[in-house]
Amino acid sequence: MKVLVVGGGGREHAIIRKLKENKSIEEIHALPGNGGMHRDAKLINVGAKDIDGIVKYAKENQIDYAVVAPDDPLVLGCVNALNEIGIPAFGPSKEAAIIEGSKVFSKNLMKKYGIPTAKYQVFSDANEALEYIKTAPIPTVIKADGLALGKGVIIAFTREEAEEAINSVMNDKKFGSSGDNIVIEEFLEGPEVSVLAFTDGNCVKPMVSSMDHKRALDGDKGLNTGGMGTVAPNPYYTEKIAEECMEKIFIPTIEAMKKENREFRGCLYFGLMLTKDGPKVIEYNCRFGDPETQVVLPLLESDLFEIMQATTNGTLADCEVKFSNKNACCVIMASKGYPEKYQNGYEMEIPSDIEKDIYVAGAKYENEKLYSNGGRVLGVTHVANTLKDAIDGAYSKVKKIKFDNAFYRHDIGARALMATEEK
């Protein structure tokens, strides 16, 4: 079989590596991929948002199955377009991808169907939002309605910060049209948990939980990024909490989408906050998280391709989804200056003995050499029996990788380790 994977980051590299375990797949084509994937897939210079280009390539190259991984092409209707030419694809339709494409939609959905989330207000007028913030509880959370590369959420700890955020998003258009509408919501406290789940629109099979680290610097300081590292499983996510989430959040969400005629098939990401009043939804994503995928998929013991096909075919209830009981840690190596300005083009040295555990997010391959080419450059993953060994193993690999201008956090998994020691 020929499989096409849309996307070009570390998440896509992890997906491709896992798909390669299925012997029926003869070729994997990555659109556009990145240079770090050159040994694992055929790299095709078609952008992830070029829906017409993706469809044309899939048709001309007789692709049997497609995996649409990033949010943008899903929200733009890539799965719909591929289905129209008879190519089955993993991922939600445009109609279902709105659950991530619009924060306003997802908040209203939760309110309508009684799914626990933070209290909120929606604004399309900056002046009204600025007036509201004068008396709103502080701290507060301000979210751009549309997609913003995972950076459209601002936590304001003072009224001045809240006003600055509203002006930046709505008046200065920091995130373009994504900030035409905003959500201002209650600030929740508690441990955060990421849970990715496979679903065929009826059945939900959650993956192992994980803990993301969004801030750029040690001690959760610095700017919000797309994610600087992850560990799995998340020690705060107990079996009891998992049962509560299934009953009050996961199944109700899938049922709600069905009632709205937006049946969701693919991977639905639940960003959760474990508050004193129980688990609440912070956000939905309509796809695999990045870098959560880089710790979750290495723990998957079942066949990823078979699971993906089952979500497409509506047969997930009959498909085994099994994870190992080991631990995984992924440390992101980024370019100094990320998530703002940074330099690219530095030669990278990755020892061959650890290459299989490196998921490249941003690199160019020229003259048989790899060069850094992105904010987040690669994810370094290690799987072990204990969380401490997983963390230590990931950092020992990080020290073996060399490229100028590299930076990374030194405390990925530290909070999770404290939680395991407290138990």
Secondary structure, 3 states (H helix, E strand, C coil): CEEEEEECCHHHHHHHHHHCCCCCCCEEEEEECCHHHCCCCEECCCCCCCHHHHHHHHHHCCCCEEEECCHHHHHCCHHHHHHHCCCCEECCCHHHHHHHHCHHHHHHHHHHHCCCECCEEEECCHHHHHHHHCCCCCCEEEEECCCCCCCCEEEECCHHHHHHHHHHHHHCCCCHHHHCCEEEEECCCCCEEEEEEEECCCCEEECCCEEECCEEEHHHEEEECCCCEEEECCCCCCHHHHHHHHHHHHHHHHHHHHHCCCCCCEEEEEEEEEECCEEEEEEEECCCCCCCHHHHHHHECCCHHHHHHHHHHCCHHHCCCCECCCEEEEEEEEECCCCCCCCCCCEEECCCCCHHHEEECCEEEECCEEEECCCEEEEEEEEECCHHHHHHHHHHHHCCCECCCEECCCCCCHHHHHHHHHC
